Amino acid sequence: MSWQIPTQIEQDIIAGKAKYQTFQTGVGGQSILQVPTNSYAVIFGYDFNPAGGGFNNLSQRATSTGVTLQNAALRPFAVQQLSFYTGVDFYPFIHTVNINSTITVLRTDTADPLVSNVTQYSELQEVDSTTISRQVYITSTNDVTITHGLIKNSPTITRNAIPVTNRTPQALTYGGSPQVVNTQTNFGPNATPLQFVQPSPKDFQDFAFGLLPGNADSQAFATPDVTNGLEDSTNYINTIAPVYLDIASVHYYLCLHYALYSQTIPEQRP
């Protein structure tokens, strides 16, 4: 477990000023944590079981290579996003999920000179749905909107060389390097994608990388779109294997840990 109850919140729970709560959700990609009127919630951690745990792919081939690309049907499960919207602030979290691979030698042909020393391999790929725990600190007086989905693509739009500046010094950063790096990556619908620009929207303009995109953002996160953005995992599962849609192990699950205060947020003193 990589989260713990913050000391102040733990003291408030012991003193009766707050109540420890959990909120368990999953399967469908859209959920809302309700926060009562004249109260506020402080989410301090979550446990996340990624989608795709019930799927695997078995393949065979004649040679073994050092680099294996995930099976096309399993690949979308490898990058999953959780986000929290409080009505005031937005908190996206992208998780990379392991696609475990096990290679087994089936046989080595040596008797037939035409196929001498040809080894056949079997490879089993499985989505690792082991629980991912994370410490967060999200405070909200409003209901909290929770969104989960798979990120299938991140289209590269522009790549540029980074100039040397006081914030991108040579040798320590890519400033002055002959390499060109991604400076615009689109996440979301083709028509109006979220356009992630680097090093920042201001630098994108100052470095003359082109006109600043209309939906430029300094953070990388996906917005809903089944092709180039966020796709609900149940929608994807229904597309590739609808017969498994009712199997519990293929879905994601999320448990929030939070403190509920039955009062308004205390004013911050200067």
N, C-alpha and C positions, 0 to 999 in steps of 0.2 A: 504494500500500500504506500503510495507516494503523497498522500495528503494526511493532515491531522487537524484537529480542532484548534484554531488559533487561541492563544492563552486568554485574551480578553473575552472572546465569545464563550469559552469554557467557563470562565468565572461568572459571566452573565447567566448561563444556563444553571449553574449550581446555585446562584443567588435568586433564581426564579424570575429574572428580568427577561429571559428569552427561553424559547422552547426548541429543543432539537427536533428536527423533522427530516424525513426522507421523501423523495418524490420519484417513483419508479415509472418509467415509460419505455417505449420501444415499438418495434414493428413498423407502424406508419411513421412517416418522416416529420409530421407536424404535431407538436404538443404545446400546451400552455399550462404553466405553473401559476395557479391563482394565488394572489396576495390579498388578504382581506383589507377592507377599508380601515384607515387609521392604523395601519401596521406597515412593517417593512421586513423584507427577507434579506439575509446575507448568505449567499451560496458560497461555501468554502471548499467544496471538493466534489468530484464525481467519479463513478466507476462506469466504464464504458465497455460493453462487449460488442465488437464489430459485427456487421452483417456478413453472411457468406460462410458461416461455420459448418454448414451441412454439405458443402460442395467440395468435390475433388475432381481431378482429371488424370486419367491413366493413358500414357502414350508409350509407343515403342519406336526405337530407331536403331540403325546399324552402327553408329559411332557416338562417342561421348564427347561433348564439347565443354569448355570451361564456362561458357556464358549461356544461360538458358532464359529465354523470355517467357513470362507467364502465359499460360493458355489464354486465348483471347476472351473466352467467356468468364474466366476468373479475374482477369486483369483489373476490371473496374472496382473490385472489392479492395484493391491494394491501396487506394487513397480515399479516405472517408472524412467528411467534415461535420462537425457539430458547431452550432452557433446559438448565441443567446441574445435576444433583443429585449431591452427593458422599457422601450418607449422613449428612452433618452440616449442610451448607449448601446453599442453593438459589439459583441465579443465572438469572433470566429476562432475555431480551433481545428486545424487540419491534422489528421492522424494518418501515418503510413502503417499499413497492416501487412505483416509478413505473409508471403505465399510460400509455405514450406515445400521443399522438394526432396524426394528420396529416390535415388537412382540404384537400380538393382541389375546386376549382370545376369542375363538369361542364359546365354551359352556362347562359347567361342568355337567357331568352325575351323578345324585343322585337317580333317580327313580329305576333303575335296580340295584339290589344288587351285580350283577356280575361285574358291571363296576362302582360301587359307587366311587364318588370323583375322577374320571378320568377326567382331564381337557385337552381339545384340544386347541392347539395354532396354530396361523398362523404367519409366519415370512416373512417379506419383506426385502430383501437386495438390496441396490442400491449403485452404484459407485458415490462417491462425486466428481464432476468435477469442484468444486468451484476454482476460480482463485488463483494460488499460485504466489506471487510476491517475488522477491529476488534481493538484491543489489549485484552486482559483479563489478569487475574492470579488464577488459580484453582488452589489447592493441594489435593491429595487423597492420602490414603494408601489410600483405597478405590477400587473401580471407580467410574467416573463415568458416570451415566446421562444420555444426551443425547436430548432430545425436540424434534421440529419439528412445526409445524402451522400452519394458516390460521386467522385470527380473523375470522369473518364478521360477528358482531354484538357490540355492547357495550350491553345494555339499560340505559337510564337509569331509576333507581328513585326517587330523591328529589333535589330541587333546593331550595336554601335560600340566604338572604342571610347573608353572613358578618359577624359582629359585630366591633366594634373591640376589639382586645386589644393587649398589648405585642408580640405576635408577628404580629398582622395589623393594622398601623397604617393609619389612614385615608390615602387618597391614594396611598400606596406599594403597597398591596395591595387586595384586594377587601373588606377590612374597612370597614364603613360604607357600601358601595356599594349603590344601589337594585337592582342586578342580582342575580338569583338564579343560582347556579352549581351544577353537579353536585356532590352530596355523597355519593351512593351509586351506583355502577355495578356491575352484576353481570357476571361473566365465568364462564360454565360452565353446568352442568346446571340446569334449572329447579328441581329438588327441593332440591339442596344446592350452590348456586353459590358461587364465591369472591366475596365481597362487598367490593369496593374502596370504602373510605370516606375522605372528605376533610373537612378538612385532615389529620386523623389520627384513629384510633379514640378517643383521649382527647378531642380537640376535639369530635368528633361527639357524645360524651356531654355534655361541659361546655357545649356550645352548645345543648343540649336539642333536637337534631334528631330525636329519637325513640329507641326502644330500639336498642341496639347490635346489629347483625345477628349471628347465630350464627357465621358464617364470615368475620367482619370481618378485613380485611387493609389495611395501609398502603401496599402496593405494587400496581400495576396489572399483572396478568398473567392469561392465560387458562388454564383447566383443561379437560380433554378433554370435549367435547360437540359434536355435529355441528350443533346449532341455534344455541346462544348462547355457545359457547366455542371450544375448540381442535379443529380437524378435521384428521386426517391427510390430507396432500395427495393421496396415492394413492387414498384413499377418495373424495375429492371428484372427482378426475379420472375415476374409474370411474363416478361418478354422472352427470357431464355429457357425457363423451365416452369411453366404454370402449374404443373402437377405437384411441385414441391412448395407451393405458396402457403399451404396450411401446416408445413413442418416447422416446429418452433425453432430448431437449431439454425435455420438459415437466416433468421432475422437478427437485427441489432437490439440491444437492451441498454438502458441508461438509468442509473440511480444517482440522483442528486442528494447531497447532504447539505442541509442549511439550517440556519437559526431563524426563528420567527419571533420578531419583537412586536408586542401588541401596543405600539405607540408610534408616533411619527419620528422621523430621524432627528436626533438632537441637532440644534444649530451649531455650526462650527464657530468657535470663538477665535478672533484674530490673534 
